[in-house]
Amino acid sequence: MLITDKSPEQGAATSVYACLVDTDTFEGGEYLRDCGIVETLNQYAKDELKTLRKKLWVATETIIKQNGFHLPSSLI
């Protein structure tokens, strides 16, 4: 049994917010919680050189393609 303090709608709100908010709101790589940007306490989580996010993007593209889906060229 999973016990949480949020409804499914509340739990999804931050993901929906991130999808719909104006792109100028973010620099890239921010952590979000409760529809807002939060600072991480871990200095390594910031990925200032952007190497980890690039690896994640490539891995995600690979998984999507391996499962028979096609990415729009605007995302690649």
N, CA, C and O atoms as a Tripos MOL2 file, in Angstrom:
@<TRIPOS>MOLECULE
protein
  304   303    76     0     0
PROTEIN
NO_CHARGES

@<TRIPOS>ATOM
      1 N           0.8470   -1.1800    0.0000 N.3       1 MET1
      2 CA          0.0000    0.0000    0.0000 C.3       1 MET1
      3 C           0.8980    1.2510    0.0000 C.2       1 MET1
      4 O           1.8480    1.3500    0.7780 O.2       1 MET1
      5 N           0.5810    2.1800   -0.8710 N.am      2 LEU2
      6 CA          1.3100    3.4340   -0.9750 C.3       2 LEU2
      7 C           0.4960    4.5350   -0.3120 C.2       2 LEU2
      8 O          -0.6710    4.7500   -0.6390 O.2       2 LEU2
      9 N           1.1290    5.2240    0.6180 N.am      3 ILE3
     10 CA          0.4440    6.3120    1.3180 C.3       3 ILE3
     11 C           1.1280    7.6250    0.9330 C.2       3 ILE3
     12 O           2.3400    7.7780    1.0860 O.2       3 ILE3
     13 N           0.3370    8.5590    0.4360 N.am      4 THR4
     14 CA          0.8850    9.8620    0.0650 C.3       4 THR4
     15 C          -0.0010   10.9630    0.6220 C.2       4 THR4
     16 O          -1.1190   10.7220    1.0760 O.2       4 THR4
     17 N           0.5230   12.1590    0.5750 N.am      5 ASP5
     18 CA         -0.2680   13.3000    1.0360 C.3       5 ASP5
     19 C          -0.8520   14.1030   -0.1220 C.2       5 ASP5
     20 O          -1.3590   15.2080    0.0720 O.2       5 ASP5
     21 N          -0.7750   13.5320   -1.3450 N.am      6 LYS6
     22 CA         -1.2920   14.2280   -2.5220 C.3       6 LYS6
     23 C          -2.2450   13.3270   -3.2960 C.2       6 LYS6
     24 O          -2.0990   12.1050   -3.3260 O.2       6 LYS6
     25 N          -3.2060   13.9590   -3.9050 N.am      7 SER7
     26 CA         -4.0980   13.2310   -4.8120 C.3       7 SER7
     27 C          -3.3450   13.0020   -6.1270 C.2       7 SER7
     28 O          -2.3140   13.6350   -6.3560 O.2       7 SER7
     29 N          -3.8330   12.1180   -6.9870 N.am      8 PRO8
     30 CA         -3.1850   11.9410   -8.2950 C.3       8 PRO8
     31 C          -3.0900   13.2580   -9.0790 C.2       8 PRO8
     32 O          -2.0890   13.5160   -9.7480 O.2       8 PRO8
     33 N          -4.1190   14.0720   -8.9950 N.am      9 GLU9
     34 CA         -4.1080   15.3630   -9.7020 C.3       9 GLU9
     35 C          -3.0140   16.2730   -9.1450 C.2       9 GLU9
     36 O          -2.3000   16.9270   -9.9040 O.2       9 GLU9
     37 N          -2.8860   16.3110   -7.8340 N.am     10 GLN10
     38 CA         -1.8520   17.1380   -7.2140 C.3      10 GLN10
     39 C          -0.4640   16.6000   -7.5610 C.2      10 GLN10
     40 O           0.4670   17.3690   -7.8030 O.2      10 GLN10
     41 N          -0.3350   15.2850   -7.5810 N.am     11 GLY11
     42 CA          0.9400   14.6730   -7.9260 C.3      11 GLY11
     43 C           1.3620   14.9630   -9.3580 C.2      11 GLY11
     44 O           2.5530   15.0880   -9.6440 O.2      11 GLY11
     45 N           0.4010   15.0690  -10.2480 N.am     12 ALA12
     46 CA          0.6940   15.3290  -11.6580 C.3      12 ALA12
     47 C           0.8670   16.8140  -11.9620 C.2      12 ALA12
     48 O           1.3830   17.1650  -13.0230 O.2      12 ALA12
     49 N           0.4510   17.6800  -11.0630 N.am     13 ALA13
     50 CA          0.4150   19.1210  -11.3260 C.3      13 ALA13
     51 C           1.7660   19.6860  -11.7350 C.2      13 ALA13
     52 O           1.8270   20.5050  -12.6520 O.2      13 ALA13
     53 N           2.8500   19.2770  -11.0840 N.am     14 THR14
     54 CA          4.1580   19.8330  -11.4160 C.3      14 THR14
     55 C           4.6080   19.3970  -12.8050 C.2      14 THR14
     56 O           5.2030   20.1880  -13.5360 O.2      14 THR14
     57 N           4.3340   18.1560  -13.1760 N.am     15 SER15
     58 CA          4.6900   17.6960  -14.5240 C.3      15 SER15
     59 C           3.8970   18.4450  -15.5790 C.2      15 SER15
     60 O           4.4450   18.8280  -16.6120 O.2      15 SER15
     61 N           2.6260   18.6550  -15.3330 N.am     16 VAL16
     62 CA          1.7870   19.4140  -16.2650 C.3      16 VAL16
     63 C           2.2880   20.8560  -16.3510 C.2      16 VAL16
     64 O           2.3890   21.4190  -17.4400 O.2      16 VAL16
     65 N           2.5970   21.4430  -15.2070 N.am     17 TYR17
     66 CA          3.1360   22.8080  -15.1610 C.3      17 TYR17
     67 C           4.3970   22.9080  -16.0250 C.2      17 TYR17
     68 O           4.5320   23.8320  -16.8270 O.2      17 TYR17
     69 N           5.3130   21.9570  -15.8600 N.am     18 ALA18
     70 CA          6.5710   21.9830  -16.6100 C.3      18 ALA18
     71 C           6.3400   21.8880  -18.1150 C.2      18 ALA18
     72 O           7.0990   22.4510  -18.9030 O.2      18 ALA18
     73 N           5.3010   21.1810  -18.5030 N.am     19 CYS19
     74 CA          4.9830   21.0380  -19.9340 C.3      19 CYS19
     75 C           4.3400   22.2810  -20.5220 C.2      19 CYS19
     76 O           4.4810   22.5470  -21.7160 O.2      19 CYS19
     77 N           3.6420   23.0390  -19.7060 N.am     20 LEU20
     78 CA          2.8460   24.1510  -20.2240 C.3      20 LEU20
     79 C           3.4390   25.5380  -19.9950 C.2      20 LEU20
     80 O           3.0600   26.4910  -20.6770 O.2      20 LEU20
     81 N           4.3540   25.6630  -19.0540 N.am     21 VAL21
     82 CA          4.8940   26.9770  -18.7050 C.3      21 VAL21
     83 C           5.7400   27.5320  -19.8620 C.2      21 VAL21
     84 O           6.3040   26.7710  -20.6490 O.2      21 VAL21
     85 N           5.8170   28.8400  -19.9520 N.am     22 ASP22
     86 CA          6.6200   29.5070  -20.9770 C.3      22 ASP22
     87 C           8.0810   29.0900  -20.8420 C.2      22 ASP22
     88 O           8.6150   29.0570  -19.7340 O.2      22 ASP22
     89 N           8.7240   28.7750  -21.9510 N.am     23 THR23
     90 CA         10.1080   28.2880  -21.9040 C.3      23 THR23
     91 C          11.0870   29.2950  -21.3250 C.2      23 THR23
     92 O          12.1570   28.9050  -20.8570 O.2      23 THR23
     93 N          10.7580   30.5540  -21.3420 N.am     24 ASP24
     94 CA         11.6450   31.5670  -20.7680 C.3      24 ASP24
     95 C          11.7040   31.4880  -19.2440 C.2      24 ASP24
     96 O          12.5460   32.1390  -18.6250 O.2      24 ASP24
     97 N          10.8270   30.7080  -18.6380 N.am     25 THR25
     98 CA         10.7880   30.5590  -17.1930 C.3      25 THR25
     99 C          11.9940   29.7840  -16.6850 C.2      25 THR25
    100 O          12.4150   29.9760  -15.5440 O.2      25 THR25
    101 N          12.5560   28.9080  -17.5180 N.am     26 PHE26
    102 CA         13.6480   28.0360  -17.0930 C.3      26 PHE26
    103 C          14.9250   28.3140  -17.8650 C.2      26 PHE26
    104 O          14.8920   28.7370  -19.0210 O.2      26 PHE26
    105 N          16.0550   28.0700  -17.2040 N.am     27 GLU27
    106 CA         17.3470   28.1100  -17.8800 C.3      27 GLU27
    107 C          17.6640   26.7330  -18.4490 C.2      27 GLU27
    108 O          18.3220   26.6090  -19.4820 O.2      27 GLU27
    109 N          17.1870   25.7070  -17.7630 N.am     28 GLY28
    110 CA         17.4430   24.3240  -18.1400 C.3      28 GLY28
    111 C          18.1060   23.5860  -16.9990 C.2      28 GLY28
    112 O          19.0920   24.0580  -16.4330 O.2      28 GLY28
    113 N          17.5640   22.4230  -16.6590 N.am     29 GLY29
    114 CA         18.1560   21.6000  -15.6170 C.3      29 GLY29
    115 C          17.6510   21.8740  -14.2160 C.2      29 GLY29
    116 O          18.1630   21.3030  -13.2530 O.2      29 GLY29
    117 N          16.6600   22.7330  -14.0820 N.am     30 GLU30
    118 CA         16.1370   23.0400  -12.7520 C.3      30 GLU30
    119 C          15.3560   21.8600  -12.1860 C.2      30 GLU30
    120 O          14.8430   21.0210  -12.9260 O.2      30 GLU30
    121 N          15.2790   21.8150  -10.8840 N.am     31 TYR31
    122 CA         14.4390   20.8410  -10.1920 C.3      31 TYR31
    123 C          13.1360   21.5330   -9.8260 C.2      31 TYR31
    124 O          13.1300   22.6750   -9.3670 O.2      31 TYR31
    125 N          12.0410   20.8300  -10.0350 N.am     32 LEU32
    126 CA         10.7250   21.3950   -9.7470 C.3      32 LEU32
    127 C          10.0380   20.5960   -8.6440 C.2      32 LEU32
    128 O          10.1720   19.3760   -8.5560 O.2      32 LEU32
    129 N           9.3060   21.3130   -7.8150 N.am     33 ARG33
    130 CA          8.4600   20.6990   -6.7940 C.3      33 ARG33
    131 C           7.3080   21.6420   -6.5360 C.2      33 ARG33
    132 O           7.5010   22.8500   -6.3960 O.2      33 ARG33
    133 N           6.1220   21.0970   -6.4750 N.am     34 ASP34
    134 CA          4.9160   21.8830   -6.2080 C.3      34 ASP34
    135 C           4.8150   23.0980   -7.1340 C.2      34 ASP34
    136 O           4.5520   24.2160   -6.6890 O.2      34 ASP34
    137 N           5.0260   22.8600   -8.4080 N.am     35 CYS35
    138 CA          4.8980   23.8710   -9.4700 C.3      35 CYS35
    139 C           5.8440   25.0500   -9.3010 C.2      35 CYS35
    140 O           5.5030   26.1810   -9.6490 O.2      35 CYS35
    141 N           7.0090   24.7920   -8.7790 N.am     36 GLY36
    142 CA          8.0050   25.8500   -8.6470 C.3      36 GLY36
    143 C           9.4110   25.2810   -8.6960 C.2      36 GLY36
    144 O           9.6110   24.0800   -8.5180 O.2      36 GLY36
    145 N          10.3780   26.1440   -8.9360 N.am     37 ILE37
    146 CA         11.7800   25.7540   -8.9830 C.3      37 ILE37
    147 C          12.3040   25.6900   -7.5570 C.2      37 ILE37
    148 O          12.0510   26.5850   -6.7500 O.2      37 ILE37
    149 N          13.0430   24.6140   -7.2500 N.am     38 VAL38
    150 CA         13.6610   24.4760   -5.9340 C.3      38 VAL38
    151 C          15.1530   24.2490   -6.1140 C.2      38 VAL38
    152 O          15.5940   23.6640   -7.1030 O.2      38 VAL38
    153 N          15.9050   24.7130   -5.1590 N.am     39 GLU39
    154 CA         17.3570   24.5110   -5.1750 C.3      39 GLU39
    155 C          17.6800   23.1240   -4.6440 C.2      39 GLU39
    156 O          17.0710   22.6570   -3.6820 O.2      39 GLU39
    157 N          18.6340   22.4800   -5.2740 N.am     40 THR40
    158 CA         19.0840   21.1940   -4.7850 C.3      40 THR40
    159 C          20.1950   21.4140   -3.7640 C.2      40 THR40
    160 O          20.9630   22.3700   -3.8680 O.2      40 THR40
    161 N          20.2710   20.5450   -2.8020 N.am     41 LEU41
    162 CA         21.3150   20.6380   -1.7920 C.3      41 LEU41
    163 C          22.5810   19.9410   -2.2500 C.2      41 LEU41
    164 O          23.6370   20.1140   -1.6420 O.2      41 LEU41
    165 N          22.4920   19.1660   -3.3030 N.am     42 ASN42
    166 CA         23.6220   18.4000   -3.7990 C.3      42 ASN42
    167 C          24.3030   19.1760   -4.9180 C.2      42 ASN42
    168 O          23.7080   19.3950   -5.9730 O.2      42 ASN42
    169 N          25.5320   19.5890   -4.6980 N.am     43 GLN43
    170 CA         26.2290   20.3900   -5.7070 C.3      43 GLN43
    171 C          26.4400   19.6300   -7.0080 C.2      43 GLN43
    172 O          26.5560   20.2500   -8.0650 O.2      43 GLN43
    173 N          26.4930   18.2990   -6.9570 N.am     44 TYR44
    174 CA         26.7010   17.5110   -8.1610 C.3      44 TYR44
    175 C          25.4280   17.3690   -8.9820 C.2      44 TYR44
    176 O          25.4870   17.0170  -10.1600 O.2      44 TYR44
    177 N          24.3060   17.6310   -8.3870 N.am     45 ALA45
    178 CA         23.0290   17.4910   -9.0960 C.3      45 ALA45
    179 C          22.7980   18.6220  -10.0850 C.2      45 ALA45
    180 O          21.9160   18.5180  -10.9370 O.2      45 ALA45
    181 N          23.5530   19.6770   -9.9940 N.am     46 LYS46
    182 CA         23.3310   20.8320  -10.8620 C.3      46 LYS46
    183 C          23.7790   20.6010  -12.2970 C.2      46 LYS46
    184 O          23.2610   21.2480  -13.2070 O.2      46 LYS46
    185 N          24.7320   19.6920  -12.5280 N.am     47 ASP47
    186 CA         25.1750   19.3370  -13.8790 C.3      47 ASP47
    187 C          25.5310   20.5850  -14.6890 C.2      47 ASP47
    188 O          25.0350   20.7770  -15.7980 O.2      47 ASP47
    189 N          26.3860   21.4180  -14.1290 N.am     48 GLU48
    190 CA         26.7130   22.6920  -14.7690 C.3      48 GLU48
    191 C          27.3560   22.5310  -16.1400 C.2      48 GLU48
    192 O          27.2270   23.4130  -16.9880 O.2      48 GLU48
    193 N          28.0450   21.4180  -16.3700 N.am     49 LEU49
    194 CA         28.6590   21.1940  -17.6810 C.3      49 LEU49
    195 C          27.6770   20.5720  -18.6730 C.2      49 LEU49
    196 O          28.0000   20.3920  -19.8460 O.2      49 LEU49
    197 N          26.4890   20.2500  -18.1970 N.am     50 LYS50
    198 CA         25.4030   19.7020  -19.0140 C.3      50 LYS50
    199 C          25.7410   18.3530  -19.6370 C.2      50 LYS50
    200 O          25.1320   17.9740  -20.6370 O.2      50 LYS50
    201 N          26.6960   17.6210  -19.0700 N.am     51 THR51
    202 CA         27.0470   16.3230  -19.6320 C.3      51 THR51
    203 C          26.0240   15.2610  -19.2690 C.2      51 THR51
    204 O          25.6920   14.4170  -20.1010 O.2      51 THR51
    205 N          25.5200   15.2870  -18.0430 N.am     52 LEU52
    206 CA         24.5620   14.2650  -17.6320 C.3      52 LEU52
    207 C          23.2400   14.4060  -18.3700 C.2      52 LEU52
    208 O          22.6520   13.4040  -18.7760 O.2      52 LEU52
    209 N          22.7670   15.6300  -18.5510 N.am     53 ARG53
    210 CA         21.4860   15.7980  -19.2450 C.3      53 ARG53
    211 C          21.5980   15.3980  -20.7140 C.2      53 ARG53
    212 O          20.6380   14.9000  -21.3000 O.2      53 ARG53
    213 N          22.7810   15.6200  -21.3110 N.am     54 LYS54
    214 CA         22.9770   15.1930  -22.6990 C.3      54 LYS54
    215 C          22.9520   13.6750  -22.7950 C.2      54 LYS54
    216 O          22.3560   13.1230  -23.7200 O.2      54 LYS54
    217 N          23.6010   12.9860  -21.8360 N.am     55 LYS55
    218 CA         23.5780   11.5270  -21.8270 C.3      55 LYS55
    219 C          22.1570   11.0090  -21.6350 C.2      55 LYS55
    220 O          21.7490   10.0450  -22.2820 O.2      55 LYS55
    221 N          21.4120   11.6460  -20.7500 N.am     56 LEU56
    222 CA         20.0290   11.2410  -20.5120 C.3      56 LEU56
    223 C          19.1920   11.4240  -21.7730 C.2      56 LEU56
    224 O          18.3860   10.5570  -22.1120 O.2      56 LEU56
    225 N          19.3770   12.5460  -22.4700 N.am     57 TRP57
    226 CA         18.6160   12.8130  -23.6960 C.3      57 TRP57
    227 C          18.9100   11.7440  -24.7460 C.2      57 TRP57
    228 O          17.9880   11.2080  -25.3610 O.2      57 TRP57
    229 N          20.1830   11.4340  -24.9520 N.am     58 VAL58
    230 CA         20.5760   10.4390  -25.9410 C.3      58 VAL58
    231 C          20.0090    9.0690  -25.5680 C.2      58 VAL58
    232 O          19.4820    8.3600  -26.4250 O.2      58 VAL58
    233 N          20.1160    8.6980  -24.2960 N.am     59 ALA59
    234 CA         19.5830    7.4080  -23.8470 C.3      59 ALA59
    235 C          18.0700    7.3480  -24.0470 C.2      59 ALA59
    236 O          17.5380    6.3160  -24.4550 O.2      59 ALA59
    237 N          17.3800    8.4440  -23.7630 N.am     60 THR60
    238 CA         15.9270    8.4880  -23.9260 C.3      60 THR60
    239 C          15.5460    8.3570  -25.3940 C.2      60 THR60
    240 O          14.6250    7.6120  -25.7290 O.2      60 THR60
    241 N          16.2490    9.0760  -26.2790 N.am     61 GLU61
    242 CA         15.9920    8.9570  -27.7170 C.3      61 GLU61
    243 C          16.1920    7.5200  -28.1870 C.2      61 GLU61
    244 O          15.3950    7.0020  -28.9690 O.2      61 GLU61
    245 N          17.2490    6.8820  -27.7130 N.am     62 THR62
    246 CA         17.5530    5.5130  -28.1040 C.3      62 THR62
    247 C          16.4340    4.5640  -27.6830 C.2      62 THR62
    248 O          15.9920    3.7330  -28.4760 O.2      62 THR62
    249 N          15.9840    4.6850  -26.4550 N.am     63 ILE63
    250 CA         14.9040    3.8270  -25.9520 C.3      63 ILE63
    251 C          13.6250    4.0480  -26.7480 C.2      63 ILE63
    252 O          12.9330    3.0900  -27.0910 O.2      63 ILE63
    253 N          13.3100    5.2970  -27.0410 N.am     64 ILE64
    254 CA         12.0960    5.6120  -27.8040 C.3      64 ILE64
    255 C          12.1700    4.9760  -29.1900 C.2      64 ILE64
    256 O          11.2140    4.3460  -29.6430 O.2      64 ILE64
    257 N          13.3040    5.1430  -29.8570 N.am     65 LYS65
    258 CA         13.4690    4.5870  -31.2110 C.3      65 LYS65
    259 C          13.4540    3.0550  -31.2020 C.2      65 LYS65
    260 O          12.8680    2.4360  -32.0900 O.2      65 LYS65
    261 N          14.1040    2.4350  -30.1900 N.am     66 GLN66
    262 CA         14.1360    0.9780  -30.0950 C.3      66 GLN66
    263 C          12.7440    0.3880  -29.8910 C.2      66 GLN66
    264 O          12.5110   -0.7810  -30.1980 O.2      66 GLN66
    265 N          11.8360    1.1820  -29.3810 N.am     67 ASN67
    266 CA         10.4820    0.7110  -29.1370 C.3      67 ASN67
    267 C           9.5160    1.0880  -30.2560 C.2      67 ASN67
    268 O           8.2980    1.0170  -30.0930 O.2      67 ASN67
    269 N          10.0850    1.4920  -31.4060 N.am     68 GLY68
    270 CA          9.2740    1.6850  -32.5970 C.3      68 GLY68
    271 C           8.6160    3.0470  -32.7400 C.2      68 GLY68
    272 O           7.7680    3.2320  -33.6130 O.2      68 GLY68
    273 N           8.9860    3.9910  -31.9080 N.am     69 PHE69
    274 CA          8.4090    5.3300  -32.0200 C.3      69 PHE69
    275 C           9.3660    6.2390  -32.7720 C.2      69 PHE69
    276 O          10.5740    6.0020  -32.7930 O.2      69 PHE69
    277 N           8.8260    7.2720  -33.3840 N.am     70 HIS70
    278 CA          9.6400    8.2190  -34.1380 C.3      70 HIS70
    279 C           9.5300    9.5910  -33.4900 C.2      70 HIS70
    280 O           8.4400   10.0500  -33.1480 O.2      70 HIS70
    281 N          10.6740   10.2310  -33.3310 N.am     71 LEU71
    282 CA         10.7060   11.5650  -32.7530 C.3      71 LEU71
    283 C          10.5790   12.6100  -33.8530 C.2      71 LEU71
    284 O          11.1780   12.4610  -34.9180 O.2      71 LEU71
    285 N           9.8060   13.6670  -33.6080 N.am     72 PRO72
    286 CA          9.7620   14.7570  -34.5880 C.3      72 PRO72
    287 C          11.1460   15.3760  -34.7280 C.2      72 PRO72
    288 O          11.8750   15.4950  -33.7440 O.2      72 PRO72
    289 N          11.5050   15.7620  -35.9240 N.am     73 SER73
    290 CA         12.8450   16.3390  -36.1520 C.3      73 SER73
    291 C          13.0680   17.5930  -35.3250 C.2      73 SER73
    292 O          14.2160   17.9490  -35.0570 O.2      73 SER73
    293 N          12.0000   18.2750  -34.9100 N.am     74 SER74
    294 CA         12.1570   19.4820  -34.0910 C.3      74 SER74
    295 C          12.6920   19.1540  -32.6930 C.2      74 SER74
    296 O          13.2040   20.0400  -32.0080 O.2      74 SER74
    297 N          12.5790   17.9050  -32.2670 N.am     75 LEU75
    298 CA         13.0750   17.5090  -30.9500 C.3      75 LEU75
    299 C          14.4850   16.9520  -31.0050 C.2      75 LEU75
    300 O          15.1700   16.8950  -29.9840 O.2      75 LEU75
    301 N          14.9220   16.5430  -32.1750 N.am     76 ILE76
    302 CA         16.2310   15.8880  -32.3000 C.3      76 ILE76
    303 C          17.3140   16.9250  -32.4700 C.2      76 ILE76
    304 O          18.4880   16.5770  -32.5930 O.2      76 ILE76
@<TRIPOS>BOND
     1     1     2 1
     2     2     3 1
     3     3     4 2
     4     3     5 am
     5     5     6 1
     6     6     7 1
     7     7     8 2
     8     7     9 am
     9     9    10 1
    10    10    11 1
    11    11    12 2
    12    11    13 am
    13    13    14 1
    14    14    15 1
    15    15    16 2
    16    15    17 am
    17    17    18 1
    18    18    19 1
    19    19    20 2
    20    19    21 am
    21    21    22 1
    22    22    23 1
    23    23    24 2
    24    23    25 am
    25    25    26 1
    26    26    27 1
    27    27    28 2
    28    27    29 am
    29    29    30 1
    30    30    31 1
    31    31    32 2
    32    31    33 am
    33    33    34 1
    34    34    35 1
    35    35    36 2
    36    35    37 am
    37    37    38 1
    38    38    39 1
    39    39    40 2
    40    39    41 am
    41    41    42 1
    42    42    43 1
    43    43    44 2
    44    43    45 am
    45    45    46 1
    46    46    47 1
    47    47    48 2
    48    47    49 am
    49    49    50 1
    50    50    51 1
    51    51    52 2
    52    51    53 am
    53    53    54 1
    54    54    55 1
    55    55    56 2
    56    55    57 am
    57    57    58 1
    58    58    59 1
    59    59    60 2
    60    59    61 am
    61    61    62 1
    62    62    63 1
    63    63    64 2
    64    63    65 am
    65    65    66 1
    66    66    67 1
    67    67    68 2
    68    67    69 am
    69    69    70 1
    70    70    71 1
    71    71    72 2
    72    71    73 am
    73    73    74 1
    74    74    75 1
    75    75    76 2
    76    75    77 am
    77    77    78 1
    78    78    79 1
    79    79    80 2
    80    79    81 am
    81    81    82 1
    82    82    83 1
    83    83    84 2
    84    83    85 am
    85    85    86 1
    86    86    87 1
    87    87    88 2
    88    87    89 am
    89    89    90 1
    90    90    91 1
    91    91    92 2
    92    91    93 am
    93    93    94 1
    94    94    95 1
    95    95    96 2
    96    95    97 am
    97    97    98 1
    98    98    99 1
    99    99   100 2
   100    99   101 am
   101   101   102 1
   102   102   103 1
   103   103   104 2
   104   103   105 am
   105   105   106 1
   106   106   107 1
   107   107   108 2
   108   107   109 am
   109   109   110 1
   110   110   111 1
   111   111   112 2
   112   111   113 am
   113   113   114 1
   114   114   115 1
   115   115   116 2
   116   115   117 am
   117   117   118 1
   118   118   119 1
   119   119   120 2
   120   119   121 am
   121   121   122 1
   122   122   123 1
   123   123   124 2
   124   123   125 am
   125   125   126 1
   126   126   127 1
   127   127   128 2
   128   127   129 am
   129   129   130 1
   130   130   131 1
   131   131   132 2
   132   131   133 am
   133   133   134 1
   134   134   135 1
   135   135   136 2
   136   135   137 am
   137   137   138 1
   138   138   139 1
   139   139   140 2
   140   139   141 am
   141   141   142 1
   142   142   143 1
   143   143   144 2
   144   143   145 am
   145   145   146 1
   146   146   147 1
   147   147   148 2
   148   147   149 am
   149   149   150 1
   150   150   151 1
   151   151   152 2
   152   151   153 am
   153   153   154 1
   154   154   155 1
   155   155   156 2
   156   155   157 am
   157   157   158 1
   158   158   159 1
   159   159   160 2
   160   159   161 am
   161   161   162 1
   162   162   163 1
   163   163   164 2
   164   163   165 am
   165   165   166 1
   166   166   167 1
   167   167   168 2
   168   167   169 am
   169   169   170 1
   170   170   171 1
   171   171   172 2
   172   171   173 am
   173   173   174 1
   174   174   175 1
   175   175   176 2
   176   175   177 am
   177   177   178 1
   178   178   179 1
   179   179   180 2
   180   179   181 am
   181   181   182 1
   182   182   183 1
   183   183   184 2
   184   183   185 am
   185   185   186 1
   186   186   187 1
   187   187   188 2
   188   187   189 am
   189   189   190 1
   190   190   191 1
   191   191   192 2
   192   191   193 am
   193   193   194 1
   194   194   195 1
   195   195   196 2
   196   195   197 am
   197   197   198 1
   198   198   199 1
   199   199   200 2
   200   199   201 am
   201   201   202 1
   202   202   203 1
   203   203   204 2
   204   203   205 am
   205   205   206 1
   206   206   207 1
   207   207   208 2
   208   207   209 am
   209   209   210 1
   210   210   211 1
   211   211   212 2
   212   211   213 am
   213   213   214 1
   214   214   215 1
   215   215   216 2
   216   215   217 am
   217   217   218 1
   218   218   219 1
   219   219   220 2
   220   219   221 am
   221   221   222 1
   222   222   223 1
   223   223   224 2
   224   223   225 am
   225   225   226 1
   226   226   227 1
   227   227   228 2
   228   227   229 am
   229   229   230 1
   230   230   231 1
   231   231   232 2
   232   231   233 am
   233   233   234 1
   234   234   235 1
   235   235   236 2
   236   235   237 am
   237   237   238 1
   238   238   239 1
   239   239   240 2
   240   239   241 am
   241   241   242 1
   242   242   243 1
   243   243   244 2
   244   243   245 am
   245   245   246 1
   246   246   247 1
   247   247   248 2
   248   247   249 am
   249   249   250 1
   250   250   251 1
   251   251   252 2
   252   251   253 am
   253   253   254 1
   254   254   255 1
   255   255   256 2
   256   255   257 am
   257   257   258 1
   258   258   259 1
   259   259   260 2
   260   259   261 am
   261   261   262 1
   262   262   263 1
   263   263   264 2
   264   263   265 am
   265   265   266 1
   266   266   267 1
   267   267   268 2
   268   267   269 am
   269   269   270 1
   270   270   271 1
   271   271   272 2
   272   271   273 am
   273   273   274 1
   274   274   275 1
   275   275   276 2
   276   275   277 am
   277   277   278 1
   278   278   279 1
   279   279   280 2
   280   279   281 am
   281   281   282 1
   282   282   283 1
   283   283   284 2
   284   283   285 am
   285   285   286 1
   286   286   287 1
   287   287   288 2
   288   287   289 am
   289   289   290 1
   290   290   291 1
   291   291   292 2
   292   291   293 am
   293   293   294 1
   294   294   295 1
   295   295   296 2
   296   295   297 am
   297   297   298 1
   298   298   299 1
   299   299   300 2
   300   299   301 am
   301   301   302 1
   302   302   303 1
   303   303   304 2
@<TRIPOS>SUBSTRUCTURE
     1 MET1         2 RESIDUE 1 A MET
     2 LEU2         6 RESIDUE 1 A LEU
     3 ILE3        10 RESIDUE 1 A ILE
     4 THR4        14 RESIDUE 1 A THR
     5 ASP5        18 RESIDUE 1 A ASP
     6 LYS6        22 RESIDUE 1 A LYS
     7 SER7        26 RESIDUE 1 A SER
     8 PRO8        30 RESIDUE 1 A PRO
     9 GLU9        34 RESIDUE 1 A GLU
    10 GLN10       38 RESIDUE 1 A GLN
    11 GLY11       42 RESIDUE 1 A GLY
    12 ALA12       46 RESIDUE 1 A ALA
    13 ALA13       50 RESIDUE 1 A ALA
    14 THR14       54 RESIDUE 1 A THR
    15 SER15       58 RESIDUE 1 A SER
    16 VAL16       62 RESIDUE 1 A VAL
    17 TYR17       66 RESIDUE 1 A TYR
    18 ALA18       70 RESIDUE 1 A ALA
    19 CYS19       74 RESIDUE 1 A CYS
    20 LEU20       78 RESIDUE 1 A LEU
    21 VAL21       82 RESIDUE 1 A VAL
    22 ASP22       86 RESIDUE 1 A ASP
    23 THR23       90 RESIDUE 1 A THR
    24 ASP24       94 RESIDUE 1 A ASP
    25 THR25       98 RESIDUE 1 A THR
    26 PHE26      102 RESIDUE 1 A PHE
    27 GLU27      106 RESIDUE 1 A GLU
    28 GLY28      110 RESIDUE 1 A GLY
    29 GLY29      114 RESIDUE 1 A GLY
    30 GLU30      118 RESIDUE 1 A GLU
    31 TYR31      122 RESIDUE 1 A TYR
    32 LEU32      126 RESIDUE 1 A LEU
    33 ARG33      130 RESIDUE 1 A ARG
    34 ASP34      134 RESIDUE 1 A ASP
    35 CYS35      138 RESIDUE 1 A CYS
    36 GLY36      142 RESIDUE 1 A GLY
    37 ILE37      146 RESIDUE 1 A ILE
    38 VAL38      150 RESIDUE 1 A VAL
    39 GLU39      154 RESIDUE 1 A GLU
    40 THR40      158 RESIDUE 1 A THR
    41 LEU41      162 RESIDUE 1 A LEU
    42 ASN42      166 RESIDUE 1 A ASN
    43 GLN43      170 RESIDUE 1 A GLN
    44 TYR44      174 RESIDUE 1 A TYR
    45 ALA45      178 RESIDUE 1 A ALA
    46 LYS46      182 RESIDUE 1 A LYS
    47 ASP47      186 RESIDUE 1 A ASP
    48 GLU48      190 RESIDUE 1 A GLU
    49 LEU49      194 RESIDUE 1 A LEU
    50 LYS50      198 RESIDUE 1 A LYS
    51 THR51      202 RESIDUE 1 A THR
    52 LEU52      206 RESIDUE 1 A LEU
    53 ARG53      210 RESIDUE 1 A ARG
    54 LYS54      214 RESIDUE 1 A LYS
    55 LYS55      218 RESIDUE 1 A LYS
    56 LEU56      222 RESIDUE 1 A LEU
    57 TRP57      226 RESIDUE 1 A TRP
    58 VAL58      230 RESIDUE 1 A VAL
    59 ALA59      234 RESIDUE 1 A ALA
    60 THR60      238 RESIDUE 1 A THR
    61 GLU61      242 RESIDUE 1 A GLU
    62 THR62      246 RESIDUE 1 A THR
    63 ILE63      250 RESIDUE 1 A ILE
    64 ILE64      254 RESIDUE 1 A ILE
    65 LYS65      258 RESIDUE 1 A LYS
    66 GLN66      262 RESIDUE 1 A GLN
    67 ASN67      266 RESIDUE 1 A ASN
    68 GLY68      270 RESIDUE 1 A GLY
    69 PHE69      274 RESIDUE 1 A PHE
    70 HIS70      278 RESIDUE 1 A HIS
    71 LEU71      282 RESIDUE 1 A LEU
    72 PRO72      286 RESIDUE 1 A PRO
    73 SER73      290 RESIDUE 1 A SER
    74 SER74      294 RESIDUE 1 A SER
    75 LEU75      298 RESIDUE 1 A LEU
    76 ILE76      302 RESIDUE 1 A ILE
